Amino acid sequence: MSDPIQQTAYRIAGTTNIALEHRLKKDMYASVCKIKPQLAEGVSIEHDVLTGTFFEKLTPALQGIAVTKLENAIFFYDKVGWDESFLSKSLLDTLSDFQISKINEKSKPETLHDLSYIGYKHIEKMMGKTESASYWEKLKQARSAKH
């Protein structure tokens, strides 16, 4: 069976990217275990999560949580472009105080990559059309500032 998370990392980065793949897998694992903590019992991050076997055993509903987050990540990186620095870069370096405060009302992202899991419709609802347009521009600039 193919590994959809690995395929998503490849789709986003345009090449094999182990750092992104592992980050996606750990984040998807954390999301599923937040809803069903008992699923973490006896799970090896190395042997179950990073290999993808943990996700194969999930019910379709729980797999759906991961799928939704992966779809959001694809949309996010299609819109702003892939940049490995997003895996560690702080929101403070890129977004306005207003944008950060609005996002923090819904979730507590630590890096720009964490923003990739938030649906674009939620961004517009939280910030409004004008501010959400500014949000996407700031993220594109953060990527292009490096290149």
C-alpha positions in Angstrom: 0.0 0.0 0.0 1.3 3.5 -0.8 1.8 6.0 1.9 -0.5 9.0 1.4 1.4 11.2 3.9 4.7 10.5 2.2 3.0 11.3 -1.2 1.7 14.5 0.2 5.1 15.6 1.4 6.5 14.8 -2.1 3.6 16.7 -3.7 4.3 19.8 -1.5 8.1 19.8 -1.7 8.4 18.6 -5.3 10.9 16.0 -4.2 11.4 13.5 -1.4 11.6 15.5 1.8 12.0 13.5 5.0 11.8 16.4 7.3 8.4 17.5 5.9 7.2 13.9 5.8 8.1 13.2 9.4 6.6 16.5 10.5 3.3 15.7 8.7 3.2 12.2 10.2 3.9 13.4 13.8 1.3 16.2 13.4 -1.3 13.8 12.1 -0.6 11.4 14.9 -0.9 14.1 17.5 -4.3 15.2 16.0 -5.7 11.7 16.0 -4.4 11.0 19.6 -5.9 14.3 20.8 -9.3 12.9 19.9 -8.6 9.3 20.9 -5.8 9.3 23.4 -6.0 5.6 23.9 -4.6 5.1 20.4 -1.2 6.3 21.6 -0.8 3.3 23.9 2.0 1.0 22.8 2.7 3.1 19.7 6.3 3.6 18.6 6.9 6.9 16.8 9.8 5.3 15.0 8.3 2.0 14.0 4.5 2.9 13.7 4.1 6.6 13.0 7.1 7.4 10.8 6.6 4.3 8.7 2.9 5.1 8.2 1.6 1.8 9.6 -0.2 3.6 12.5 -2.4 5.4 10.0 -3.3 2.3 8.0 -5.0 0.7 11.1 -7.2 3.7 11.8 -10.9 3.7 11.1 -12.0 5.7 8.1 -13.4 8.5 10.3 -10.0 9.0 12.0 -8.2 8.7 8.7 -10.5 11.5 7.6 -8.9 13.8 10.2 -5.5 13.3 8.7 -6.8 13.6 5.1 -8.4 16.9 5.9 -5.3 18.3 7.4 -3.2 17.0 4.4 -5.6 18.7 2.0 -5.3 21.9 3.9 -1.5 21.6 3.8 -1.5 21.1 0.0 -3.8 24.1 -0.5 -1.5 26.2 1.8 1.7 25.3 0.0 0.1 25.6 -3.4 -0.9 29.1 -2.5 2.4 30.4 -0.9 5.0 27.9 -2.2 7.1 25.4 -0.3 9.9 26.6 1.9 11.6 24.3 4.4 12.1 27.2 6.8 8.4 27.2 7.4 8.9 24.0 9.5 10.7 26.1 12.1 10.0 29.8 11.4 7.9 31.7 14.0 4.7 33.5 13.2 6.2 36.6 14.9 8.7 36.9 12.1 6.0 37.1 9.4 2.5 38.0 10.5 1.0 41.1 12.0 0.0 41.2 15.7 -3.7 41.3 14.5 -3.3 38.3 12.3 -1.6 36.3 15.1 -4.2 37.3 17.6 -7.0 36.1 15.3 -5.3 32.8 14.6 -4.6 32.3 18.3 -8.3 32.5 19.0 -8.7 29.2 17.1 -5.4 27.4 17.6 -2.0 27.9 18.9 0.4 27.5 16.0 4.1 27.7 16.8 5.5 27.8 13.3 4.4 28.9 9.9 4.0 25.3 8.9 1.4 24.9 11.6 -0.7 27.4 9.7 -0.9 25.0 6.8 -3.5 22.9 8.7 -6.0 25.7 9.1 -8.5 25.7 6.3 -8.4 28.8 4.1 -12.1 29.4 4.7 -11.4 29.6 8.4 -8.7 32.2 7.7 -11.1 34.4 5.8 -13.8 34.0 8.5 -11.4 34.9 11.3 -9.7 37.9 9.6 -12.1 39.1 6.9 -11.4 39.4 3.2 -8.9 42.3 3.3 -6.8 41.0 6.2 -6.8 37.5 4.9 -5.5 38.7 1.6 -2.7 40.5 3.5 -2.1 37.3 5.5 -1.5 35.3 2.3 0.8 38.0 0.8 2.9 38.1 4.0 3.4 34.3 3.8 4.3 34.5 0.1 6.8 37.3 0.9 8.3 35.2 3.8 9.0 32.5 1.2 10.3 34.7 -1.5 12.5 36.7 0.9 14.8 33.7 1.2 15.1 33.1 -2.6 
